[in-house]
Every structure is written in structure tokens, then in C-alpha cells.
């Protein structure tokens, strides 16, 4: 297996592959549990089975939905293909049904409806999936069964295993007359080898609904011919007759979902979802509690495996991680020779597989000049607004000229929001030796740059062509 993944134990095994509990590790002590699906050794060398696994990875990567298990990676290692999947802390629906039956229990109707409602939502997402060009993929799962449904302790059901799914662009194409899936959940047209549509998945959900409500298999038997004959006859007893506690409105839903004739069956998963909308469904918390109760022992065993697999790196402190990122002296000198600059704490060599884009040499200088200009402008604006507020408080009410000026004097009355006129500033800093704001540096703020509690500012209204207004000492705190 790849160095990124560690196999810890077995979760389940089927006819094609075994699913393991694993751990994915990354940089800086990152890790997460995953599920790893590997072909059986005797099948890993057969082209058809390898193609099925690759097809499963490609198809599932296009389906992004809460009710579909996420596919994370496809790895070729040790002469075998491994599919890395999202780890769902929970159990397969088949294992939950077996455990409930061993305890003499049946699946409560609200929980059964909640699980299958989520399954239908996942199937609808798969049926409507599109590729990168926006073309419909035409995915049909073809193997909807209890083994391919995971129910998590979060109460969310998820569909897995698109290995035998029909879709556009598959490597392995089903040959005419070839049947894929589990006989007990196949629609009649699927058994006959006819072209399949999304209605075969709807049929399988109808069979599952009957079995969860009744607590028994709908089509069972050791002889495949007997099972196929029962499916083809299509005689299905209403679930309320087999289990009187089942609401009668569910009889009609099961009947239509499992109809032998396509014209009588639900056309899409969305249509069947609409039929189940009004039925009582258990909330996620209730479903999750049911899963915890039935699978407590198996979940505890997996939890211990995950705890034992935690490495020293996972327990590293932030300080330890930062020290790991510090460049070695050899790396630092090499970086200095290459770039001619002092190396940063994390250089290009410390981030493998990450492309480092360096700006042109004159780009930082241009940004620096623009930054200085922006700071100068912002400082001047703040200073002028503050001084304007002080001056407006000194001005007599009604906008009249300052005391000592003649009504016949030519005056320029400017709102305090205006910082300066075109010919000369109306409010100036008293400590400006040139008598005007300097363009080389931002003017000092009388509030932020004063040495004591007061600052000297020039106030009043300047007459054009006349002497400058007198300087006065103002305490800004008196205007707060």
C-alpha cells in the first residue's frame, strides 16, 4: 500500500473485493480514517475486474451528494488496485438487519422509511450526474441491495459500490444478455438482459421497502431458478397483510415501485420520493441511536484500532510542528545561493509538489511606492477632517465671519468636509515650517502626534490675499 495509507483491519468482504479500515496521513501530522477497497488477489490480475474498479472510481467521482459515499483516491500499489473511500462510522444495512433479526426485532417503520428516503435521494443524484462537459452520464446503479447501503451513527444512509453500474464511457461494457447484480433485487427486465433504465433502481428500493417493513426476504431460495421465476411472476403480497402494523398507505407505494410493467412503475427516484414525503420518517438522531445500539461491539473494535494507530506525529504540539518546518542550514545556504535572498521560514523545498510563483523584481518596489502614496493620502485626509471639526466649532453660529473681520472683507466660506482649496489650505498645521502641507510626507495629526494634552493649530477663515490667521492653543479633549 502507498506510504500515505495504512491498513488497520477488515471491515467487510464480498465476492469481488475486501474493504479495510485504514488511515490516511499527510503533512504536519494530518490524518483521517478511510475505507480501502482492494480486489481479491486472484481477481486483481483479471482485466474485467480491474476495469470494474476503475469504472467505479471514475463514476463515483462525479457524484457529490450526502447520501453517496465519497471517493477520495485510486491507488496502484503492491501489484493491486485500491479504492480509497470516505470512512463511514456505522454499519451496512444488511448487517443491521441480521443483528435486529438475531435479537428478535424488526426495523421500525419510521426508521425504514428514513433510510430508504435517503437512498432514493442518493440514487437521484447518481441518475442526474453529469461529466465535466455537462453531458448526462446516464448512471444506473443496478445493484441496490442491503450490502451496498451504509447507515452511519449520524443517521445518514449512503450508497456505495458503483462497480457494476451502467453509465456512459465505461471501460467495461456489459455484453448483450449479460446480467449483473443480485437476483433477489433485480427487476424483471434486468433479469431478461434487456436495456436497463433508472427504473431498475426504483424497483430494487421497492423490494427493500417490502423487506424492511415485513422483516423477511421477498424473493428467497437456494435455487437461482426459483428466485428468477418468482421475480418474473411478480406476485407480491401487500406488506400490511404480512405485518398488520404497517400503515396501509405504504401498500400502494410498494405495489407501484415493484410493478412488473414499466408503465405502471415510478419513472424516477424523485417520483417515489414524492410518494414517501407524507409518510412518517424518523429523524437522523433516532436512526443514529438505532445504529449505535445494534453495532456497538463492532464500532468499539474499529475505534480501538484507530486509537492504536495514532502515531507520535499525530500528538506533536504546534511548536514541534513549526520546528519541523524550519529550514536546515544546508537548505538555507542552497536557497540563498539560488535566489540571492535571505531564506524564509518555509522555502520552496519544504513544500513538495507545490509550485512557488515569484513576482518580478520590480513588482515589490512598485507596490511599496503605491503603499507610501496611499498612507500619505490617508493620513492627510484624517488630519484635515479632524482640524476641520475643530475649526467649525470655533466658528460663530450661522456661518458668520470670525470676530475682528469686516463684513465688507472678501471671505471664502467652505464646509468643514472640504480639506483645502485650490490656491491655499484653509486649515493648516501650525508646526509646518513651509506654511502648507508637505507632499513628501503625511501631515502630523494634532490628536495622535501631540506631545502633551494640547496641540497648536491655526483656526479661522483666511481672507484671500490677506495675512494668515492667528495661531491659538486648542485642547481637543474639550470637544469630546
C-alpha positions in Angstrom: 0.0 0.0 0.0 1.1 3.6 -0.6 3.0 5.3 2.2 0.1 7.6 2.6 -2.3 4.8 3.6 -2.1 2.2 6.4 -4.4 -0.8 6.6 -5.6 -1.5 10.1 -8.2 -4.2 9.9 -11.0 -5.7 7.9 -14.5 -4.1 7.7 -16.2 -6.4 5.2 -15.6 -8.8 2.4 -17.6 -9.6 -0.8 -17.3 -11.6 -3.9 -15.1 -9.1 -5.7 -13.2 -7.2 -3.1 -12.4 -6.8 0.6 -12.9 -3.5 2.4 -10.4 -2.5 5.1 -10.3 0.1 7.8 -7.3 2.4 7.1 -5.7 5.7 8.0 -4.6 8.4 5.5 -1.7 10.5 6.7 -0.4 13.8 5.3 2.0 16.6 6.2 2.2 18.3 9.7 0.7 15.3 11.4 -2.6 15.4 9.5 -4.5 12.1 9.3 -8.0 10.8 8.9 -9.7 7.3 8.9 -10.6 6.0 5.5 -12.1 2.8 4.0 -9.8 1.0 1.5 -11.4 -1.4 -1.1 -9.0 -3.9 -2.6 -9.7 -6.5 -5.2 -9.1 -10.1 -4.1 -5.6 -11.2 -5.2 -7.0 -13.8 -7.7 -9.1 -11.1 -9.4 -6.5 -8.3 -9.3 -4.8 -9.8 -12.4 -8.0 -10.1 -14.4 -8.7 -7.2 -16.8 -12.5 -7.2 -16.4 -12.4 -6.8 -12.6 -9.7 -4.2 -12.7 -11.8 -2.3 -15.2 -14.8 -2.5 -12.9 -12.9 -1.0 -10.0 -11.5 1.8 -12.2 -15.0 2.5 -13.5 -16.4 2.6 -10.0 -13.8 5.3 -9.1 -14.5 7.4 -12.2 -18.3 7.3 -11.8 -18.4 7.9 -8.1 -16.1 10.9 -8.5 -18.9 12.6 -10.5 -21.5 12.1 -7.8 -21.3 14.6 -4.9 -24.1 14.0 -2.5 -24.7 13.5 1.2 -26.2 10.1 0.5 -23.4 8.7 -1.6 -20.1 7.7 -0.1 -17.3 10.0 -1.3 -14.4 8.5 -3.4 -11.1 10.0 -2.3 -8.4 8.2 -4.3 -7.4 5.4 -6.6 -4.0 3.8 -5.7 -1.9 1.3 -7.6 0.5 -0.4 -5.1 1.9 -3.8 -4.4 0.6 -5.0 -7.8 -3.0 -4.3 -6.8 -5.6 -1.6 -7.3 -7.1 0.0 -4.2 -10.0 2.4 -4.0 -9.8 4.8 -1.1 -13.3 5.8 0.2 -14.8 8.0 2.8 -14.9 6.1 6.1 -18.5 6.0 7.5 -18.7 5.3 11.2 -21.7 3.0 11.0 -22.7 -0.4 9.6 -24.1 -1.8 6.4 -27.9 -2.2 6.2 -27.5 -6.0 5.7 -25.5 -6.3 9.0 -28.1 -4.2 10.8 -30.9 -6.3 9.6 -29.1 -9.5 10.6 -28.4 -8.1 14.1 -32.0 -7.0 14.6 -33.3 -10.4 13.5 -30.9 -12.1 15.9 -32.4 -10.0 18.7 -35.9 -10.9 17.6 -36.6 -7.4 16.4 -37.8 -5.8 13.1 -36.8 -2.5 11.7 -39.2 0.1 12.9 -41.3 1.6 10.1 -40.2 5.2 10.6 -36.5 4.2 10.6 -37.0 2.0 7.5 -38.7 4.9 5.7 -36.0 7.4 6.7 -33.2 5.0 5.4 -34.9 4.4 2.1 -35.8 8.1 1.7 -32.0 8.9 1.9 -31.2 6.1 -0.5 -33.6 7.5 -3.1 -32.0 10.9 -2.7 -28.6 9.4 -3.4 -29.9 7.5 -6.4 -31.5 10.6 -7.8 -28.1 12.4 -7.6 -26.4 9.5 -9.4 -29.1 9.3 -12.1 -28.7 13.1 -12.7 -24.9 13.2 -12.6 -23.0 14.9 -15.4 -19.4 14.9 -16.6 -17.1 17.9 -16.9 -18.6 18.9 -20.2 -22.1 18.9 -18.7 -23.2 15.8 -20.5 -25.5 13.4 -18.6 -23.7 10.2 -17.6 -26.8 8.1 -17.6 -25.7 6.2 -14.4 -27.8 3.3 -13.2 -26.6 1.6 -10.1 -28.0 -1.9 -11.0 -27.0 -3.4 -7.6 -29.1 -1.6 -5.0 -29.2 -4.0 -2.1 -28.7 -4.0 1.7 -25.0 -4.8 1.3 -24.5 -1.6 -0.7 -26.1 0.8 1.8 -24.2 2.1 4.8 -26.1 3.7 7.7 -23.9 6.0 9.9 -24.2 6.8 13.5 -25.1 10.3 12.3 -28.3 8.7 11.0 -27.5 9.3 7.3 -27.7 6.4 4.8 -25.2 6.3 2.0 -25.0 4.3 -1.2 -21.7 2.5 -2.1 -20.3 0.3 -4.9 -20.9 1.6 -8.4 -18.8 -1.2 -9.7 -21.5 -2.8 -11.8 -23.2 0.5 -12.6 -24.3 1.2 -16.2 -23.0 4.5 -17.5 -21.7 6.4 -20.5 -18.0 6.0 -21.1 -17.4 2.9 -19.0 -14.2 0.9 -19.8 -16.1 -2.4 -19.3 -19.3 -2.6 -21.3 -22.0 -5.2 -20.4 -22.4 -7.7 -23.2 -25.8 -8.5 -24.6 -27.7 -10.9 -22.4 -25.2 -10.4 -19.5 -26.8 -10.0 -16.1 -25.1 -8.0 -13.3 -26.4 -7.6 -9.7 -28.1 -9.7 -7.1 -31.0 -11.8 -8.3 -33.4 -11.1 -5.4 -33.3 -7.3 -6.1 -33.3 -7.4 -9.9 -36.2 -6.0 -11.9 -37.8 -8.4 -14.4 -36.3 -6.5 -17.5 -32.9 -6.7 -15.9 -33.2 -10.5 -15.4 -34.1 -10.8 -19.1 -31.0 -9.0 -20.1 -32.9 -6.1 -21.7 -31.6 -2.5 -21.7 -31.9 -1.1 -18.2 -33.0 2.4 -17.1 -33.2 4.1 -13.7 -36.4 2.3 -13.1 -34.5 -0.9 -12.2 -33.0 1.0 -9.2 -36.5 2.2 -8.2 -37.7 -1.5 -8.3 -34.8 -2.5 -6.0 -35.8 0.2 -3.5 -39.4 -1.2 -3.6 -38.2 -4.7 -2.8 -36.1 -3.3 0.1 -39.1 -1.3 1.4 -41.2 -4.5 1.5 -38.4 -6.5 3.3 -37.8 -3.8 5.9 -41.5 -3.4 6.7 -42.2 -7.1 6.9 -38.9 -8.3 8.4 -38.4 -11.1 5.8 -37.0 -11.7 2.4 -39.3 -11.1 -0.5 -37.7 -13.4 -3.0 -35.6 -16.1 -1.4 -34.4 -19.6 -2.1 -31.3 -21.6 -2.6 -32.0 -22.3 -6.2 -31.5 -19.3 -8.5 -34.1 -20.6 -11.0 -36.7 -20.5 -8.2 -35.8 -16.9 -7.4 -35.9 -15.8 -11.0 -39.3 -17.4 -11.6 -40.7 -15.7 -8.5 -39.4 -12.3 -9.8 -40.8 -12.9 -13.2 -44.3 -13.8 -11.9 -44.4 -10.5 -10.0 -46.9 -11.7 -7.4 -46.2 -9.6 -4.3 -48.2 -9.8 -1.1 -49.1 -6.3 0.3 -46.8 -5.6 3.3 -49.7 -4.8 5.6 -51.0 -8.4 5.2 -47.7 -9.9 6.2 -47.3 -7.3 9.1 -50.5 -5.8 10.3 -48.6 -2.9 12.0 -47.6 -1.5 8.6 -49.7 1.5 7.5 -52.0 0.6 4.6 -50.9 3.7 2.6 -47.5 2.0 2.2 -49.1 -0.9 0.3 -49.8 1.3 -2.7 -46.2 2.7 -2.7 -44.7 -0.8 -2.6 -47.1 -2.1 -5.3 -46.2 0.7 -7.7 -42.4 0.6 -7.1 -42.3 -3.2 -7.8 -44.7 -3.2 -10.7 -43.6 -5.7 -13.4 -44.7 -3.4 -16.2 -42.6 -0.3 -16.7 -45.6 1.9 -17.5 -47.0 1.2 -14.0 -43.8 1.7 -12.1 -42.4 5.0 -10.7 -40.5 6.6 -13.6 -37.8 8.2 -11.4 -36.4 8.1 -7.8 -37.7 11.7 -7.4 -41.3 10.5 -8.2 -41.1 7.8 -5.5 -39.6 10.4 -3.1 -42.7 12.5 -3.6 -44.9 9.5 -2.7 -42.9 8.9 0.6 -42.9 12.6 1.5 -46.1 12.4 3.6 -45.1 9.2 5.4 -43.8 9.4 9.0 -40.0 9.2 9.0 -37.6 9.0 11.9 -35.2 11.9 12.4 -31.5 11.4 11.9 -30.8 11.3 15.6 -33.2 8.4 16.1 -31.7 6.5 13.2 -28.2 7.1 14.5 -29.2 5.9 18.0 -30.6 2.7 16.4 -27.3 2.1 14.6 -25.2 2.6 17.7 -27.3 0.2 19.7 -27.2 -2.6 17.1 -23.5 -2.2 16.1 -21.9 -1.1 19.4 -19.4 -4.0 19.6 -18.1 -3.7 16.1 -17.8 0.1 16.2 -15.9 -0.2 19.5 -13.4 -2.6 17.9 -12.8 -0.3 15.0 -12.4 2.6 17.4 -9.7 0.8 19.3 -7.9 0.0 16.0 -7.9 3.7 15.1 -6.7 4.7 18.6 -3.8 2.2 18.5 -2.7 3.5 15.0 -2.2 7.1 16.2 1.5 7.9 15.6 3.8 10.1 17.6 3.5 12.7 14.8 -0.3 13.0 15.4 0.5 14.0 19.0 3.1 16.6 18.1 2.5 20.1 19.5 2.3 23.2 17.4 5.8 24.2 18.5 7.1 20.8 17.4 5.4 21.2 14.0 6.9 24.6 13.5 10.4 23.4 14.3 9.9 20.7 11.7 9.2 23.4 9.1 12.4 25.4 9.9 15.0 25.0 7.1 18.2 23.2 7.8 21.5 25.2 7.4 22.3 23.3 4.2 18.9 24.0 2.8 19.1 27.7 3.8 22.6 28.2 2.2 21.4 26.5 -1.0 18.3 28.7 -1.2 20.5 31.8 -0.6 22.8 30.8 -3.5 19.9 30.1 -5.8 17.8 33.2 -5.1 20.3 35.6 -3.6 18.0 36.5 -0.7 17.6 35.6 2.9 15.5 32.3 3.0 12.1 32.4 4.5 11.0 30.1 7.3 9.2 27.9 4.8 11.1 27.8 1.4 10.1 26.2 -1.8 12.0 23.0 -0.9 9.8 22.5 2.2 6.6 22.2 0.2 7.0 19.3 -2.1 4.7 19.3 -5.1 3.7 22.9 -4.6 4.6 25.4 -7.3 6.0 28.6 -5.9 5.3 31.6 -8.1 7.8 34.5 -7.5 6.7 38.1 -8.5 9.0 40.1 -10.8 11.9 42.0 -9.2 10.3 45.4 -9.7 6.9 44.4 -8.6 7.5 44.8 -4.8 9.1 48.2 -5.4 6.0 49.4 -7.3 3.8 48.0 -4.6 6.0 49.8 -2.0 5.6 53.2 -3.7 1.9 52.8 -4.1 1.7 51.8 -0.4 3.5 55.0 0.6 1.3 57.2 -1.5 -1.8 55.5 0.0 -0.6 56.1 3.5 0.2 59.7 2.8 -3.2 60.4 1.4 -5.0 58.6 4.2 -3.0 60.5 6.8 -3.7 63.8 5.2 -7.4 63.1 4.9 -7.7 62.1 8.6 -5.8 65.2 9.8 -7.7 67.7 7.7 -11.1 66.2 8.8 -10.1 66.5 12.5 -8.8 70.0 12.1 -11.9 70.9 10.1 -14.1 69.8 13.0 -12.1 71.9 15.4 -12.3 75.0 13.2 -16.1 74.6 12.7 -16.5 74.5 16.5 -14.6 77.8 16.8 -16.7 79.5 14.0 -19.7 81.6 15.2 -23.1 80.2 14.6 -24.8 80.9 11.3 -21.6 80.8 9.3 -20.7 84.5 10.1 -17.1 85.8 9.7 -14.8 85.4 12.6 -14.6 88.2 15.2 -12.3 91.1 14.0 -13.1 90.8 10.4 -15.1 93.3 8.4 -18.4 92.4 6.7 -17.0 94.0 3.5 -14.0 91.7 3.5 -13.9 89.2 0.8 -14.3 85.8 2.5 -14.4 82.2 1.4 -16.8 80.1 3.5 -16.0 76.4 2.9 -17.8 73.5 4.5 -15.7 71.6 7.1 -15.8 68.5 5.0 -13.6 70.2 2.4 -9.9 69.8 3.3 -8.3 72.6 1.2 -8.9 75.0 -1.6 -7.1 75.0 -4.9 -5.0 78.1 -4.1 -4.2 77.7 -0.4 -5.3 75.5 2.5 -7.9 77.0 4.9 -6.8 74.9 7.8 -3.1 74.4 8.3 -0.8 72.7 10.8 1.0 75.3 12.9 4.2 73.3 13.0 4.5 73.2 9.2 7.5 75.5 8.6 6.6 76.0 4.9 3.1 77.2 5.8 1.5 74.4 3.7 1.0 70.7 3.8 4.1 68.8 2.5 3.7 66.4 -0.4 6.7 64.3 0.7 5.3 63.0 4.0 1.8 62.9 5.6 1.0 65.9 7.8 1.1 65.1 11.6 -2.2 64.6 13.3 -2.8 67.1 16.1 -4.5 64.4 18.1 -2.1 61.5 17.6 1.2 63.3 17.4 0.9 65.9 20.2 3.5 65.8 23.0 1.0 66.8 25.7 -2.7 67.2 26.3 -2.9 70.2 23.9 -1.8 70.9 20.4 -1.3 74.2 18.5 -3.5 74.6 15.4 -4.4 77.5 13.2 -8.1 78.3 13.1 -10.4 80.8 11.5 -11.1 81.9 8.0 -8.4 83.3 5.8 -9.1 86.3 3.6 -7.7 85.8 0.1 -4.5 87.7 -0.3 -4.5 88.8 3.3 -2.4 87.7 6.3 -2.6 84.2 7.7 -5.0 83.7 10.6 -3.5 83.7 14.1 -2.4 80.6 15.9 -4.1 79.5 19.0 -3.8 76.7 21.5 -6.7 74.3 21.5 -7.4 71.4 23.8 -9.1 68.7 21.6 -10.5 67.0 24.7 -12.8 69.9 25.4 -14.8 69.0 22.3 -15.3 65.3 23.1 
